[in-house]
Amino acid sequence: MGFEEVRQKGSHIVFSKETLEGKVGCIVPLHSNLATGTLQGILKQAKLTKEDLQKYL
């Protein structure tokens, strides 16, 4: 999806990428399972839709 790992602190990784609209970033927890709300929050931060994510699964 074009994101690069910027840094990691504990069990969370910060990703970012440059887009035409500017820099986009998101924080992803390294847990075996994610709650639905957590995943929705990550997608919102990353400015992605569920359909965008499904293309990469």
C-alpha positions in Angstrom: 0.0 0.0 0.0 3.1 2.2 0.0 3.5 2.7 3.8 6.9 2.6 5.3 7.7 1.8 8.9 8.9 4.9 10.7 9.4 3.7 14.2 8.3 1.2 16.8 7.7 1.7 20.5 6.8 -1.5 22.4 4.0 -3.3 20.6 3.0 -0.4 18.3 4.5 0.4 14.9 4.1 3.8 13.2 3.7 3.8 9.4 3.6 6.7 7.0 3.6 7.5 3.3 3.5 10.5 1.1 0.4 11.2 -1.0 -0.7 13.9 -3.3 -2.6 15.4 -0.4 0.4 15.3 1.9 1.8 12.9 4.5 -0.4 10.1 5.8 0.4 8.1 8.9 -1.1 5.4 11.2 -0.2 3.5 14.3 -0.7 -0.3 14.2 -0.6 -2.4 17.4 1.2 -5.8 17.0 -1.5 -7.9 18.6 -2.7 -11.3 17.4 -6.3 -10.0 17.2 -7.6 -6.5 16.5 -11.0 -5.2 17.7 -13.3 -4.0 14.9 -13.1 -0.4 16.3 -9.3 -0.5 16.3 -9.2 -1.7 12.7 -11.6 1.0 11.7 -9.5 3.6 13.5 -6.4 2.4 11.7 -8.1 2.6 8.3 -9.4 6.1 9.1 -5.8 7.3 10.1 -4.4 5.7 6.9 -7.2 7.3 4.8 -8.2 3.8 3.5 -11.5 2.2 2.9 -12.5 -1.4 3.7 -12.4 -2.1 0.0 -8.8 -0.8 -0.3 -7.8 -3.2 2.5 -9.6 -6.1 0.9 -7.6 -5.7 -2.3 -4.4 -6.4 -0.4 -5.6 -9.4 1.6 
